[in-house]
Amino acid sequence: MLYIRKYRTVLFPLLIACSGLIFICLLEYLGAFEGINTYLYDSAFRLRGSRNPSEKFIIAAIDEKTLNTLGTWPIKKNALCQPFR
């Protein structure tokens, strides 16, 4: 009992801090902060402004005819890169 009285000024705030941290983690796990997170994420992109897309990316559509010619999915990388060489 004397040990607890001696360190009560340290243990009580530590207990409160740990309880608060567990409570916040529980709220995060349950999705309570999802709306705030989405709003802040959108705001960051609005503040950054629009950017031109990079020309390094290509969207290649693969249809049934291509799958019949090259084989089943996944298609080998060298077959996918051939048209762009």
Secondary structure, DSSP 8 states (H G I E B T S, - for coil): -HHHHHTHHHHHHHHHHHHHHHHHHHHHHHTTTHHHHHHHHHHHHHHH------TT-------HHHHHHH-SSS--HHHHHGGG-
